[in-house]
Amino acid sequence: MKSFLDRFSANTSRFEIFLLSIPFILWVFCFWNFFSGHLRLEEDAVSYAQHIIFYTNNLSRGVYPLWDPTWLSGAPNDFFLRRIGDVNPLLFLMVFLKWLGIPPASAYLVFLGFYYFLAGWAFYLITRFLLAERFFAFSAYVLFLFSSWGSELFYNYIIIIFVPIIWFFYFLLKFARSPQKGYFLGLCFCVGIIVTTYIPFFFLTILVIFTFLYVLFYGQVFVDLLKRSFLFFRKNKVFTCFCIGFLLVSCVPALIFYKESKGGEFVLPGRHAGADDSSSAVAVGLQNVASGDIISHGYFDRIFDDHSNLDMGDIYIPYVFFLVLLATFFAPSMKLIFFLLFNILALSLITITSAAGVHHFLYEHILLFKFIRNIYYFFWLAMLPLGILLSVTAFKSLLTAIDGSAKKTSWFIYVAICHFIFAVFLFKHQGVLWGAWVAIFVSFSYFFIYFYCKKRVSYPIGFCLILLAVFFQSAQVYMCLDKKLYLSQNKNISPQQAMSGHEPRVQIYYASHWFAVLAKYIDPQVLKEYRQHQFVFYDNVTPYTDSPEFFNTFQTSLDRRVNLAFLSNAESGSGDWRGSPNAGDLADDNPPISELSVLPSDANTWILLTHLSNSRFLVINDNYNTDWHAFINGHPVRLLRANVAFKGLWVPCGDSKIVLRFSNPRCYLFHFVLIAFFAGIFLYLLVLLRKPSESYV
């Protein structure tokens, strides 16, 4: 027992990992039905799971998937690659698990849990850095872990953005205190991961506000930081230039994507509606931002009661958080508390888009705000972690005041009154679960032990009590959430089914531009039946121009399987208008294997073998894009946009080998080199951080 108590006072990283692992294991227990596949992912989490699995599956086969043939008859994949941060070396964890034989869906859930642990670990390290005591860092970690951040993993994608952001701030704080190569490379690496996504603007906004307030609150410290940083850069010129070069290279994928988003080959009509027509396709109309207002969704409706009806996406924070804030109301103030509070208030003014008016001004005058739709994500990315950090900082201030006071009995009475007031407050609410009362009782027990037991005993017991107070309440809340989800989802589904979600709706979020045109003008059932045939041979072709009359004719042609393909008059030459006078009346939408066979291909490539008695026009019902290139028997041929949205080409009689490739070898080489570059930087970072002088735990 004595040895165990001594470990709480020892500064050993292994024991800290042990401390962090226990709450994490309990958190996994709370969400086991998600990890086991008995509950499906919800909302945006489904899409992100699908695209990460698609990417890592292709990567494990040595393919960088610039095209996604599974998304609404095919679409450029760069949009989804930017969303997931394709260069993140930790995605190789899924590749490794797949190599071990673990199903891709299960591997993704392991990755998701591990990524959340990394977020909690960074939050623990930041809190310990600022407050210098393990107990308060542990308290912040537990409050964060069991807040509704845990359920957000299975509801949306923001954990992908959050992890590099929170590690960036950890490395920034460490570098500010002690400029060293490991810390500087760490913050550069995190920025590199962030800017490879198409929405680094959350991070930029948080960083600008943080920097402005840091200068305001810690002006002299900031000046000293600039001096130390300048000395570091001057002493390590080559290393600094290397890191800056790394950041510049990291920006290239985002710049390429931004350029492509203005090219008009893909659309996002749901989010782009109302934006400037000449702007990027990923720009957001102002009216669509209002749907992401933090007030508009009622996320705070059940923060104090009715947890039995908690929904995915609702905000839940363990009651210990509020008890601490209430009990520390008269505790001495610290500058750090006000710094955190002003950061929260500044972000609040932005997230309340309809009431404050700050966001409207920023949207009109600052370009980056034209790309942020779900503005309430600032709550999860910054406001909630900052709020927990503020609460724990105030908690430390309270205990420090108690330790230095000669009137400890008065402080105990005050703390007891605070618990009583909070209990009365909850008693007046409906649907309060028994876990809430347990949390209040355990919280009060902690203060009782703290006041009347020796520190050697109360210190380790404090770790247990803070964990129990949070866990008992949170476990019951998540059990209720599980039951509610079971009522709306099918039971006993596999992890693969948990990732399946629903078929993409014809009401399009993201698609090829011309497929969006089809979805707008063609009856969904007619289009669905036509798309069931991957290859269609035609003997006749005809030009067309866009008009309501044409789409009526085209729909009738598809419905009746007329032996006539339609080629864009704007994109084809007059020599393409030809046909066979003896052709049958019906299109050949089920060619026999003797006429057409498909060789092993990948996401970016089609390889076909044909044997025809006469020249015919082949339509491949995979969406057309100008970056697709066609070759017949090794010779380049013209690829045409056929039947409004799809690929078409003339196939000669006899035996032919048709190869269709998306993009060019230089593009694939660049992406593979960039992935290897990030992996190398990550390994170099680990080496630097393992040096004794750069230890980070």
Secondary structure, 3 states (H helix, E strand, C coil): CHHHHHHHHCCCHHHHHHHHHHHHHHHHHHCHHHHCCCCCCCCHHHHHHHHHHHHHHHHHCCCCCCEECCCCCCEECHHHHHHHCCCCHHHHHHHHHHHCCCCHHHHHHHHHHHHHHHHHHHHHHHHHHHHCCHHHHHHHHHHHHCCCHHHHCCCCCCHHHHHHHHHHHHHHHHHHHCCCHHHHHHHHHHHHHHHCCCCCHHHHHHHHHHHHHHHHHCHHHHHHHHHHHHHHHHHCHHHHHHHHHHHHHHHHHHHHHHHHHCCCCEECHHHHCCCCCCCCCCCCCHHHHHHHCCCCCCCCCCCCCCHHHCCCCCCCCCHHHHHHHHHCCCCCCCHHHHHHHHHHHHHHHHHCHHHHCHHHHHHHHCHHHHHCCCCCHHHHHHHHHHHHHHHHHHHHHHHHHHHCCCCHHHHHHHHHHHHHHHHHHHHCCCCCCHHHHHHHHHHHHHHHHHHHCCHHHHHHHHHHHHHHHHHHHHHHHHHHHHHHHHHHCCCCCCHHHHHHCCCCCCCCCCEEHHHHHHHHHCCHHHHHHHHCCCEEEECEEEEECCCHHHHHHHHHHHHHCECCEEEECCCCCHHHCCECCCCCCECECCCCCCCEEECCCECCEEEEEEEECCCEEEEEEEECCCCEEEEECCEEECCEEECCCEEEEEECCEEEEEEEEECCHHHHHHHHHHHHHHHHHHHHHHHHHHCHHHCCC
